């Protein structure tokens, strides 16, 4: 059913599209004639070119249940984001994102890449604090860097910003540069998850123990 405030009925869309496709009008000319934007004129002309008169009707907004189920299945089985899901299903990326959100599936960046489970982020009041919420020391499994995500992310930052950030004359020079970089990282480098440098969240530093 055509929306009550829609500028064009299916018949009006067909007339506009035929002016562009059959009569050679420009999109701007058609837009002015029918009181719509050039973008809208382009949409209906393109749909008429691809689908003919059948494409002039309203499209349902509801994603078919089978398509929605396919999007969810592909995401869970293959860890695909909206862009790749769109390529696999023929559905717009925005629609795939809406389906994922509607089914409680967070973005891939917020999930463990191996299991697909949501990442549980944490921060303790003091470094090394394991007290409270049933927390106990647990060793990571071999060859499973995902279970030690914070350390692995720090290692990547080390590689990008210290170890290979510039040419060194040798390993000795590289090591000499490490203390300065660590000071920069801890006291001056902005950390997006912290909202400042890491040292700003340590309560037992001088001037931060009030």
N, C-alpha and C positions, 0 to 999 in steps of 0.2 A: 504494500500500500504506500502510495506517495505521501510523504510528510506534509502536513497542512501548511507549513511555512516554506516548502520547497519552491524555488523560483521557476522550476520547469516541471511540467508533468511529463510522463513518458512520450506523449504526442509532441510536446514542445522540444524535448530532447532529440527526437527523431528529425524534426524540422531543422533544428540547429545543425545536427550532424550532416544532414543532406546538403545544407548550404555550403559546408566546408568541403565535404568529400565529393559530392556530385557536381556542385556548381562552382567550386574553386574559390570560395570566399576565404579570406584570412581568418585566423582564429580571433583576432582582435575585432574585425568587422562583425563576425558572428556574435561575439560577446556583447558588443555595444547594441546590436539589433535585438538580442533576446534578454538584455539586462542582467548578464552574469559576468564573472571574471574570465579572462583569457584562459586561466588554468582549468576552469570548469568546461569551457568550450573545447579545450584540447582533450579533456577526459572523455566527453561524450563522442567527439569525432573519432578518437582512437578506438573506443569500444564499438562504434558503428562499423569502422573499418574491419575490426577483428571478428565481430559476432553478428553484424547485420542488425536488423530490426529487433531481434530477440535480446540484444544487449542493452536495450533502452529501458528495461524495467528495473525496479529496485532489487538490490541484492540483500538477502537476509544477513543480519549481523551475527547471528548465532553460528558458531563453528560446529559442524556436524559432529556428533558424539564419536563416531569412528575415527575422524581426523584428530580430534582432541586426544583420544586414547593412543593413537599412533605417535603423536608428539610426545606424550608422557612416557611411552614405552621406549622410544628412541633415546630420550634424555637419560632415562634410568639405566639402559643397557649400554649406551655408547658415550655418555657424558658429552652430549652435543649442546652447544649454545644456540640462541635464537637464529643466528645467521645460517649455520649449518643445518639446523632443523628446517628452516625455510627452504633451503635448497633440496632437502630430502623429501619434503612433503608438498612443495608447491604453494605453501601458505606464506603470507607476508611475515617478515621477522617480528613486527610489532604484535601481530596476532599470536605468534608462537610465544612471545614473551608474556602476553596476557594469559595464555593457557597455562604456562608454567607457574606464574604467580597465583593463578586461581586454584592450582592444585598443590599449593604449598611448597613448591620446589624453588629454593633460593638460587641465586646466580652461581655460576661455576666458581667464581673467585671466593665464594663463601663456603665452598665444599672441599672435602678431602678428595683429591683427584683419583685415588685408588678405589675408594668405597662409595663415593657420592654422598656420604653423610655430612651434615652441616658441621662446620668447624666450631668448636667451643673455645672461644678466646677467654683468657683469664689474666688477672693481675693481682698479685699479693701485696700486702701492706709493706713488707720488708723483703729484701733479696734473700732467696733461699727459704722463705717461710712456707712450711708445709702444714701448719696447724689449721683446724676447722674443716667443713664440707666433705669429710672422709677422705682427704687427700693423702696419698702415700707415695713414697719414692718407687718409681717403676721404670725399669730399663727399657730402652727401645729395642725393637726387633732388628736383627741384622738386615741390611739392604732395604730398610723401610724408612727413607728420609722423611716421608710424610708425617710420621709420628713424632718427629722432632722439628716441626716446622719453623719455630722461631730461630733456632740455631742455624738451620739450613738457609733461612733467608738472610741471616747475618753473614754467613759464609759467602753468599752470592754478592752481598754488598761489598765485602772485603775484596773479592775478585775484581769487581767492576771499578771500585773507587780507590783501591790501594795497590793490590798486587799487579794489575795490568792497566792502571790508569795512565801510565807514561812509560817510556823506555828507561830502564835502569842499566847501569854499567855492569852490575853483577848482583848476586844475592845479598852481599853485605850491604850495599846501598839500599836495596829494597827493605832489609830489616831495619836499617837506621831510620827509614821514613815511617815505620809503623807507629812508634809512640806518638809522633805528632798527629798522625791520622786518627789514632784512637782518641786523643784529646779532642780533636775536631768533632769526631762522631759522637762522643759522650756529652760534650758541653756546648756545642755550637750547631751541629747539623740538625735541621728540623726533621722530626719523625712524625709522619702523618697519623699513626695510630696513637701517639702520645700527645700530640698537639704542641710539641716543642722538642728540645734535645732530651735524650734519655735521662741525663742527670737531674733534670727538673722534677722527676718523679721519685727520686731517691731521698728518703726523709732523714737519713743520718749523715748527710753531708753538712759541712760548715755553712751556717746560714739557712739551712733547710730542716732544722729539727725542732721547730716551734710547735 
